[in-house]
Amino acid sequence: MSSPAITSVITMMESLPEDIQDRVAAHLREYLADLQDELKWDNSFNKTQNKLIEYAQRAKREIAEGLAKPMDYDKL
């Protein structure tokens, strides 16, 4: 079952020559793949948001207590 918006897009595409339909379909596939990637990142970020906040608070506390040391990038 398609929404009215999808039905409208399909109707518009059907009026185009087949080679243009293929180009539009390729662009839509790429665009939808990008959207899916963004959704994955958003979901992943939302799942870790509380941990990120917790780690940031811990780092601030350790700095305030003098427990933090400057990072030695040569040891990475």
N, C-alpha and C positions, 0 to 999 in steps of 0.2 A: 504494500500500500504506500503510494507516494504522496508527499505533501503537495499542496498547490504550487509551491515554489519549484520543486523538482519537476513537476509536470510542465510548468511553464518553460523551464530551461530545456527540457527534452523537446518540446514543441518548437522552440527557437532553433535548436540544433538540427532538427529534422528538415528545416527549410534551407539549410546550407548544403553546398555540394559535399560529396562524400569525402574528398581529400581534406576539406576544411573541418568536417566533423571529426576526422581522425586527429587532426592537429589540436582541436579543442579538447578532445577526449584525453590526449596525451598530457596537455597542460593541466587538466582537471585531476588526472591520476597523480601527477607530481605534486600539485597543490594539496590534495587530500593526504598524500604520504607525509608531507611536511606538517600538516595539521595533526596527524596521528603522532608524529614524533614530539611535537610541542605538548600534546596531551600527556604523553608518557613522562616527559620532563616535569611538567606541572604536577602530576600525581606523585612522582618520585620526590620532588622538592617538598610538597605538602606533607608527605609521610615523614620526612626528616626534619621538618621545621622545628619541632619541639627539641630534638636532639641538638640542633645547631644553636638554639637559644641557650640550652643547658651548658654546652661547651663554651660559649661566649661568656656566660656568667662565671663559669669556673675559671676561665683565663683571666678575667678582670679581678676576681677574688685573689688568685695566685699572684698577680702583679701587685695588688694592693698589699698583700702579706709579704712581699719580697721573695716569694718562692720561684718566680719565673726567671729564666735566664735568656739572654739574647740568643737567637738562632744562629748556629754556625753553619752557613751554607756550604762550606767546604766538606762538612761531614755527612752531607746528604747523599 
